């Protein structure tokens, strides 16, 4: 989930842990579909690249 949520912004370790825990606690097929849908413009727009 962190890949589409500002991967190059903020405190990495804290953010990764928070997003991972959110994903595990709130997993659903809809959540996965939203992540896939948000991934496409992030990859094409190169948002947050290093």
C-alpha positions in Angstrom: 0.0 0.0 0.0 2.9 2.4 0.7 3.9 2.3 -3.0 0.9 4.4 -4.0 0.8 6.6 -0.8 3.9 8.9 -1.1 6.6 6.3 -1.0 9.4 8.9 -1.0 7.8 11.2 1.6 8.0 11.2 5.4 9.5 8.8 7.9 9.8 5.6 5.9 9.9 3.0 8.7 7.0 4.5 10.6 4.9 5.0 7.5 5.6 1.4 6.2 4.5 -0.1 9.5 1.3 2.0 9.7 0.3 1.2 6.2 1.1 -2.5 6.5 -1.0 -2.7 9.7 -3.8 -0.8 8.1 -3.8 -3.1 5.1 -3.8 -6.3 7.3 -6.6 -5.0 9.5 -8.8 -3.7 6.7 -8.1 -6.2 3.9 -10.9 -6.7 1.3 -11.1 -7.4 -2.4 -12.3 -3.8 -2.8 -9.1 -2.5 -1.0 -7.0 -4.6 -3.4 -8.8 -3.3 -6.4 -8.4 0.3 -5.2 -4.7 -0.3 -4.8 -4.4 -1.6 -8.3 -6.4 1.3 -9.7 -4.2 3.8 -7.8 -1.0 2.0 -9.0 -1.5 2.7 -12.7 -1.4 6.6 -12.6 1.5 6.4 -10.0 3.6 4.3 -12.3 2.7 6.2 -15.4 3.2 9.6 -13.8 6.3 8.5 -11.9 4.9 10.1 -8.7 7.2 9.8 -5.7 10.2 8.4 -7.6 13.6 8.6 -6.0 
